[in-house]
Amino acid sequence: MGSLGDEELLAEMRSALEQVQAASDRVRQQVREAKTTVRDKERLLSVTVGGQGELRQLTFHGDAYRQLAPAELADLIVKTTEKARDDALRKLMAGAAALTDDLPRLHDTARRASSVDEVVEGIVGMVSAAGHGPGGGRTA
């Protein structure tokens, strides 16, 4: 392959890397800013979690929770928190897929991923594949 071909390949790889980095930055920003609030079906408690499912706030509504046995209250907190975390993960994964619409391979990875780690692995895989020539195969 001539010098011009190498330069073109390098330019394509740089462009792909910039696109992947931009999409990755958008996903990270979305995670930092995200929050999800869930209220239990009895409307006694609200739980707010961050973009990675970290607990940010518990809010009790009224005094009815005081009538619950300690084990019931604990179960209510745990189940409501789990629901908030599940909802946050679903939002995050849908958002990651939407943010990567301009990168078809990354978009497919984000849509199928069940965690942020899988999205990051997909990004790393794309960058690694770009280093081995078009289509991810090694060039001769």
MONOR-V368142 format. One record per pair of residues at least 12 apart in sequence whose ideal C-beta (glycine too) atoms are under 8 Angstrom apart, sorted by the first residue. I is the first residue (numbers start at 1). J is the second residue. D is the distance in whole Angstrom. If there is no record, write none. Layout:
BEGIN
<<I & J & D> <I & J & D>>
END
This chain:
BEGIN
<<1 & 139 & 7> <9 & 133 & 7> <9 & 134 & 8> <9 & 139 & 8> <12 & 130 & 8> <12 & 134 & 7> <13 & 130 & 5> <13 & 131 & 7> <16 & 126 & 7> <16 & 127 & 8> <16 & 130 & 5> <17 & 127 & 6> <17 & 130 & 7> <19 & 102 & 7> <19 & 103 & 6> <20 & 103 & 7> <20 & 106 & 6> <20 & 123 & 5> <20 & 126 & 6> <20 & 127 & 6> <23 & 99 & 6> <23 & 100 & 5> <23 & 102 & 7> <23 & 103 & 6> <23 & 106 & 6> <23 & 123 & 7> <24 & 120 & 8> <24 & 123 & 5> <26 & 99 & 5> <27 & 95 & 8> <27 & 96 & 5> <27 & 99 & 6> <27 & 100 & 8> <27 & 110 & 8> <27 & 116 & 8> <27 & 119 & 7> <30 & 51 & 7> <30 & 92 & 7> <30 & 95 & 5> <30 & 96 & 7> <30 & 99 & 7> <31 & 50 & 8> <31 & 51 & 4> <31 & 52 & 6> <31 & 92 & 6> <31 & 116 & 7> <32 & 51 & 6> <33 & 51 & 7> <34 & 50 & 7> <34 & 51 & 3> <34 & 88 & 7> <34 & 91 & 7> <34 & 92 & 6> <34 & 95 & 8> <35 & 48 & 6> <35 & 49 & 7> <35 & 50 & 6> <35 & 51 & 7> <35 & 56 & 6> <35 & 88 & 8> <36 & 48 & 7> <36 & 49 & 6> <36 & 84 & 5> <36 & 87 & 5> <36 & 88 & 4> <36 & 91 & 6> <37 & 57 & 8> <37 & 84 & 7> <38 & 80 & 6> <38 & 83 & 5> <38 & 84 & 4> <38 & 87 & 6> <39 & 61 & 8> <39 & 80 & 8> <40 & 76 & 6> <40 & 79 & 7> <40 & 80 & 5> <42 & 64 & 7> <42 & 76 & 8> <43 & 61 & 6> <44 & 60 & 7> <44 & 61 & 6> <44 & 62 & 7> <44 & 64 & 5> <44 & 65 & 5> <44 & 68 & 8> <44 & 76 & 7> <45 & 58 & 7> <45 & 59 & 7> <45 & 60 & 6> <45 & 61 & 7> <45 & 65 & 7> <45 & 76 & 6> <45 & 77 & 7> <45 & 80 & 5> <46 & 58 & 7> <46 & 59 & 4> <46 & 61 & 7> <46 & 80 & 8> <47 & 59 & 8> <47 & 77 & 7> <47 & 80 & 5> <47 & 81 & 5> <47 & 83 & 8> <47 & 84 & 5> <48 & 84 & 7> <49 & 81 & 7> <49 & 84 & 5> <49 & 85 & 6> <49 & 88 & 5> <50 & 88 & 7> <51 & 88 & 6> <51 & 92 & 6> <52 & 88 & 8> <52 & 92 & 8> <52 & 116 & 7> <53 & 84 & 8> <53 & 85 & 4> <53 & 88 & 5> <53 & 89 & 6> <55 & 81 & 6> <58 & 77 & 7> <89 & 114 & 8> <89 & 115 & 7> <92 & 116 & 7> <93 & 110 & 7> <93 & 111 & 8> <93 & 113 & 6> <93 & 114 & 7> <93 & 119 & 8> <96 & 110 & 4> <96 & 113 & 7> <96 & 116 & 7> <96 & 119 & 5> <97 & 110 & 4> <97 & 111 & 4> <103 & 126 & 8> <105 & 122 & 8> <105 & 126 & 6> <106 & 119 & 8> <106 & 122 & 6> <106 & 123 & 6> <106 & 126 & 6> <109 & 122 & 3> <109 & 123 & 8> <109 & 125 & 8> <109 & 126 & 8> <110 & 122 & 7>>
END
